[in-house]
Structures are given as C-alpha cells and as structure tokens.
Amino acid sequence: MADIAELNRNGEGLTAYREVRYPHEKAEVWAYLTDNDRLSGWFDELRMGEAGEGGHYLFDMGEHGREKLEIFRFEPGETVEFDWFGDVVRFDLVADKGSTVLAFKETVRKLTEQTVKDLAGWHVCLDVIGTLLDGRQPENRHADWEKWHEAYSLAVGEL
C-alpha cells in the first residue's frame, strides 16, 4: 500500500518515514505540534510540558499518571524530536510554495506488539492535523485507525 510510511528494518527495530503536505503556513502547522489547545484536537493525551531542548511533552496515562517524554531537539517553527517511550519521534517542517511539508520520522529500537499500533496511530494523527487545519472535524478516527493498523501489520510482517 503506497500511502503508508516508508518502513526500513533497523537492527531489532525499524524506522518509519512519512511526508505530509498541508496547504497551510508553517506557523499554523507548528502550532499543532506545540500549542496545547491545538495538540488536544489531534492527540488528546499529549501536551507540551516545557518547550525546548531538555524540555518535555506530557503523556496522560489516565489512572497511571503522566509520563514525561524528553525533548531532544527543538528548533522553533522547524523541528521537534522527542522520546516516545524508548523510541524517538521527530517532526521537521519545511515551507514549500505556500504549503508546509511535515516530515515524520519514528525510530523504533525494538519491534513490539505496540509498534504497529503506534504506526497506525501516528498515521491517523497526521491526517487529522490536515483535517483540522482545513477547518473540518475528523469523521471516524477509529475506523481510520483500523484500516491503517491492518496496512502497517502487513508491511511490518514483510520486513
């Protein structure tokens, strides 16, 4: 399936890379990655705790409290790279002819049952950012997740 992230085996893990073009200004896209009011629209459990290198996102684990996810790299309006429960997630933004290209990269250290769930989740989240930027509301995130979960399951199984 051509629409999934590009997956490459990396030792016991993998790297996933996907570019998404949004017909919006870079500052608007950046706000969805760093502004808590915008974050809540596409990733309800994730909040910016302290912006900047050495800062952190907060992940709401419900009754298990909040997990701090360290930010390794933070270049305002350009790049944010952070810990994702032992893996690394990175977003890079590039302005291109009135649009913004968001490059998503996840470096998974070791494949687990959670890997495919996360890949499908990130895929849906990036699509939802586009929907929200366009002033619309997502329709059925769970159905979208199930579709992408199946696609990523097959792709990871072929690695």
C-alpha positions as CSV (number, residue, x, y, z in Angstrom):
1,M,0.0,0.0,0.0
2,A,1.7,3.2,-1.2
3,D,0.2,5.5,1.3
4,I,1.8,4.1,4.4
5,A,5.0,5.4,5.8
6,E,8.3,4.2,4.3
7,L,9.5,1.4,6.6
8,N,13.1,0.2,6.9
9,R,14.4,-2.5,9.1
10,N,16.9,-1.2,11.6
11,G,18.5,-4.0,13.6
12,E,15.8,-5.2,16.0
13,G,13.7,-2.2,15.2
14,L,12.7,-0.1,12.3
15,T,12.5,3.5,11.0
16,A,9.2,4.9,9.7
17,Y,9.3,8.0,7.5
18,R,6.3,9.8,6.0
19,E,5.9,13.2,4.5
20,V,2.6,15.0,4.5
21,R,1.9,18.3,2.7
22,Y,-0.5,20.7,4.2
23,P,-1.7,23.7,2.1
24,H,-1.1,26.0,5.2
25,E,1.6,28.2,6.5
26,K,4.4,26.7,8.6
27,A,3.4,28.6,11.7
28,E,-0.1,27.1,11.6
29,V,1.3,23.6,11.3
30,W,3.9,24.2,14.1
31,A,1.1,25.3,16.4
32,Y,-0.5,21.9,16.1
33,L,2.8,20.3,17.4
34,T,3.4,22.7,20.3
35,D,0.3,24.6,21.4
36,N,-1.7,22.6,23.9
37,D,-5.1,23.9,22.6
38,R,-4.2,22.6,19.2
39,L,-2.5,19.4,20.4
40,S,-5.7,18.4,22.2
41,G,-7.5,18.4,18.9
42,W,-5.4,15.6,17.3
43,F,-3.8,13.8,20.3
44,D,-5.9,14.1,23.4
45,E,-3.3,12.5,25.7
46,L,-0.3,14.6,24.6
47,R,0.5,18.1,26.0
48,M,3.6,20.3,25.8
49,G,5.0,20.4,29.2
50,E,8.1,22.6,28.7
51,A,9.0,23.6,25.2
52,G,12.7,23.5,24.2
53,E,15.7,21.1,24.2
54,G,15.7,19.3,27.5
55,G,12.0,20.2,28.0
56,H,9.3,17.6,27.7
57,Y,5.9,16.6,26.5
58,L,3.5,15.1,29.0
59,F,1.5,12.0,28.1
60,D,-1.6,11.4,30.1
61,M,-1.7,7.7,31.2
62,G,-5.0,8.1,32.9
63,E,-5.0,6.5,36.3
64,H,-1.3,5.8,35.9
65,G,-0.4,9.5,36.0
66,R,1.6,11.4,33.4
67,E,4.7,10.3,31.7
68,K,7.4,12.9,30.8
69,L,8.7,12.5,27.3
70,E,12.0,14.3,27.0
71,I,12.5,16.7,24.0
72,F,15.9,16.0,22.5
73,R,15.9,18.7,19.8
74,F,13.7,21.8,19.5
75,E,14.1,24.4,16.8
76,P,11.0,26.7,17.0
77,G,9.0,26.5,13.8
78,E,11.2,23.9,12.3
79,T,11.9,20.7,14.3
80,V,10.9,18.9,17.4
81,E,12.3,15.5,18.3
82,F,11.4,13.6,21.5
83,D,11.4,10.4,23.4
84,W,8.4,8.1,22.6
85,F,8.6,5.5,25.4
86,G,12.1,4.5,24.5
87,D,11.8,5.2,20.8
88,V,12.3,8.6,19.1
89,V,9.7,10.7,17.2
90,R,10.8,13.6,15.0
91,F,8.8,16.2,13.1
92,D,10.5,18.5,10.6
93,L,8.6,21.3,8.9
94,V,9.7,22.8,5.5
95,A,7.8,25.7,3.8
96,D,7.2,24.9,0.1
97,K,5.3,27.3,-2.3
98,G,2.6,28.3,0.2
99,S,2.4,24.8,1.7
100,T,4.2,23.1,4.5
101,V,5.7,19.7,4.3
102,L,5.8,17.8,7.6
103,A,8.4,15.1,7.6
104,F,7.5,12.5,10.3
105,K,10.2,10.0,11.4
106,E,9.9,7.4,14.1
107,T,12.9,5.4,15.1
108,V,11.8,2.2,16.8
109,R,14.5,0.5,18.8
110,K,12.8,-2.9,19.1
111,L,9.7,-4.2,17.5
112,T,6.9,-5.0,20.0
113,E,3.1,-5.5,19.8
114,Q,2.8,-1.7,20.4
115,T,4.9,-0.8,17.3
116,V,2.1,-1.4,14.7
117,K,-0.5,0.3,16.9
118,D,1.8,3.4,17.2
119,L,2.5,3.5,13.5
120,A,-1.2,3.4,12.7
121,G,-1.9,6.0,15.4
122,W,0.7,8.4,14.1
123,H,-0.6,8.0,10.6
124,V,-4.2,8.9,11.6
125,C,-2.9,11.8,13.8
126,L,-1.1,13.3,10.8
127,D,-4.2,13.0,8.7
128,V,-6.3,14.6,11.5
129,I,-3.9,17.6,11.7
130,G,-4.7,18.2,8.0
131,T,-8.4,17.9,8.6
132,L,-8.3,20.3,11.5
133,L,-6.1,22.8,9.5
134,D,-8.7,22.7,6.8
135,G,-11.3,23.7,9.4
136,R,-13.1,20.4,9.4
137,Q,-13.6,17.8,12.1
138,P,-12.4,14.2,11.7
139,E,-15.2,11.7,11.0
140,N,-14.3,8.2,12.3
141,R,-10.8,8.1,13.7
142,H,-11.3,4.5,15.0
143,A,-12.3,3.2,11.6
144,D,-9.3,5.0,10.0
145,W,-7.0,3.5,12.7
146,E,-8.3,0.0,12.0
147,K,-7.6,0.4,8.2
148,W,-4.1,1.7,8.8
149,H,-3.4,-0.8,11.6
150,E,-4.1,-3.6,9.1
151,A,-1.9,-2.0,6.4
152,Y,1.0,-1.5,8.9
153,S,0.6,-5.0,10.2
154,L,1.1,-6.4,6.8
155,A,4.0,-4.1,6.0
156,V,5.9,-4.8,9.3
157,G,5.3,-8.5,8.8
158,E,7.0,-8.3,5.4
159,L,10.2,-6.7,6.8
